[in-house]
Amino acid sequence: MTKSERVCLGAIAGAHGVRGDFRVKYFTEAPENVAAYGPVETEDASRTFTLKFMREAKGEFAIFCASEINSREDAEALKG
């Protein structure tokens, strides 16, 4: 898929807790829809993640986890 065919569903806003969960500012109607689209990838397409919706957070943020992210440090590295 080319970059022009991709859609930004959300942006990782930072880590949540110590197990690798992370906050996502979602751009979909409902936060669980971010994970419903299937595997997602980073903007540069260098990494792919299978997201699991955990719960909503304040504002337009939600908490997610991914089996590919196992620590707070991993989650923080993806911020942006």
Secondary structure, 3 states (H helix, E strand, C coil): CCHHHCCCCEEEEEECCCCCCEEEEECCCCCCHHHHCCCEECCCCCCEECEEEEEECCCCEEEEEECCCCCHHHHHHCCC
